[in-house]
Amino acid sequence: MKDTEGPARRRLGVGWRLHGDGRAPRPGAAVLPHERLSWPRTLGLGAQHVVAMFGATFVFPVVMGLDPNLAIMMSGVATVLFLLVVQGRVPSYLGTSASFVGGVAAIRAAGGSTAQVTGAIVVAGLVLAVVGLLVHRMGPGLVNRAFPPVVAGAVVLLIGLSLAPVVADIYWPQDQWTALATMGVVIAAGVLLSGFWSRLAVFVGLVFGYVLSWVLDRVAGPITAPGPDGKVTTHARVQLDSVASADWFGLPTLHSPSFSVSAALLVLPGVIALIAENTGHVKAVGEMTGENLDPVLGRAVLGDGLATAVSAAVGGPPTTTYAENIGVMAATRVYSTAAYWAAAGAALAFGLCPKFGALIAATPGGVLGGITVVLYGMIGLLGAKIWIKARVDFSDPVNLVPIAAGSVLGIGGVTVTLGDFSVGGIALGTVVTLLGYHLLAAGRRWGAEVAEPAPQPAGEDRPEEHRPTAGNRPKEPQPEPVAENRPKEPQPAAGNRPSDPRPTVGNRPKEPQPAEPTAV
């Protein structure tokens, strides 16, 4: 297919070649970042990415006391900025980061205002951007040394499986049977459907779950179950009251940040988690696409840092590359950045249209539970795939022990608190995995150096070593014992051929004298 997009647009990451006929991916093939399907199908995939990111992007700002509609809109802006910085090489969606929830809670507990919260997030975003510049200038080896395959795989595993409590504690209890049915439809659609429809398994599951919930409301009546806030009430599965009351068009609430050193210090540890998340996501995307994305790792970290700073500068939440959308790519095998541009445009529209945002936000929790249980698991298995490809040896305790400890801490959501500072979940699991691995590896190297014997002098300093045979074989130092140990060898020759002593002489030319007495 002729490239009609132009090299200038390609350098900006906004030029795409048509994949095949544009109707469906070729059998066994993946749609790469610089390719796209037809625009209607691309828009459909973008809508699927919006659905995947919407729940967490909408919920986490509420937890941090920030405007969720602004968060949706800024996720679109952040995604556009990120795609431009990475020049379209890393397909990712940027949604609200959960890594700052603990730090924000500490700021508010200390009496901090919303402006101080967003000011602290701006500082964290700028610090992350500086780290990205360093990685870009010094090369990906800086991060690769910090995150070798055993650690990178663990981070990716944590990113996916640490979200399991979200399914188990929030989504699934809201309607377990709808969640189970939706999960079954997503699995069946991804495996049994052919062509383009198999790539839309998540969207198919969403529509099915939404319709099923609506039907159950009318057939079985309201359900008594926990809501998103965990409180048990009797309510309809599909609640559209907020959709009816929402405006069609409206600007979210903006505010400027204020800066406090103490507040900034409380959220800076979240930068570690963002570096780990971005590294893990880039590794996961590279694993899926089969491309070496190490050269753009610094750009990815830089893009996320700038996006976080820009979002918080107008009152929005921190951002990060989203595992949910990586799960969509793993399910669809469509890695086209065109779909992310479509998703970003939809997010901007949703942010400016409260009614659309309310419609997506009204997705029943049971439906989200059925979808996310598949997505999160697929993300986690990408980490295992990194281990398999790198042939990580888990019989080595340096690989096994810190990864085991960090995985349980991260997946279990364990939190360590020291005064007003706390770290938990992915961040804690990553810190234990990262520090544990490198400290144990360094300790092993130091121990090997201590145990290694001092080097021996060589050459003229070791004259005795020029005679290793004599020293190593003390029982055979002289040729005479060899002759004495073979007294019968010349006798048969002499007895059989008394008149011809020449074979004996020929065999032992340097010892002619002993031959005659032997013959006699």
C-alpha angles and dihedrals in degrees: 000000000000116000106238098166097084132235095260092058090043090057089056090050094244099106120090135182118224111255109230110308091338093242101094138348114272113261110281092001131114127221103242125217093261092049133073142188122232113307096251090054091044090053089051091053089048089054089052090054090051090053091048095052099035101082099054094034089054098040103045095058088053089054090050093046095249131131109274094200089055088048091056092049094046091049087064092048091046092050092052091049092048094050091050093049094050090042091235095297098116113053105209141137120224115218135159114309119228092199092091098050093097094046092047091050089053091051092051092045088056091053097263120159129233089255090056090049093055091042090056090049090052089055091049091050092052091049089051090050090053090052088051091053091050091050091047093049098040096039135249090284087084091064095031090059089051093043110035116175094274091054096037091052090050091051092051089047090051093048091058104033096039086067090062092094088058088061096040099043105030115021107027099051091055092071116348097182094051089046091052093048092047091049090052092051092050091050094045093046093049093050107029104035117083134221121353096352092063087058090056095055093125092050091047089052091049094052091044093050093046092051092043091052091049091050093047090052089059098038104035099021128225121343127234105220143113118293126216088282092054096247115132112234139149108254145140117273093228112045114185100167092105090050092055093048097044121101122245093228131022141140116240120239114274129195137172121245129242123210131233126170093214092051092048091052090056094058100036093089086065087070089070090056092048092052089049093046094049092047091048093047093048090049090049093049091047090051091051097044096039091231129127103242096172092105091061097042091100091050090051093053090044091050093051092047093051091045091052092050094047093047095049092044090071096038101274130131129262117276137217139173106277125242090198091064092045085057090054090053091048089053097044102030087219107130097168113143087210087075089055092051087053090049091049091052091049091050090052089051092047091049090054093041112057091187093063090044091052091050093056091041088056091065104129115254092233090058091051089048093056092048100043096047088066096040096048093047092051090052091052092050090055086067090054088050090057089054092049094048092049091044092231110198108225092181084077107088091212087065097035108044104050092040091051093050095044093047094054092046093049098041092043092050094234114179129205115203128194112176108303093344121089135169126186148142116026092358095054093042090050094048093050092045094046099043094037093053097046095043092049092045091050091047091052092050091049091049091050091051092050093048095047112102119242113268115263121238113259138211118001092009090068107047093156092064090069088080103051094145095059093045095045095044107043094162094062105042098129134045092226096078088055090059092045092051090056104052095137098052097085095040098073090047091051094044095048096042108025093163095048112060091157097099089059092046090045093051093049105029094162094052106049095144100067091052095074098051089048091054092048 
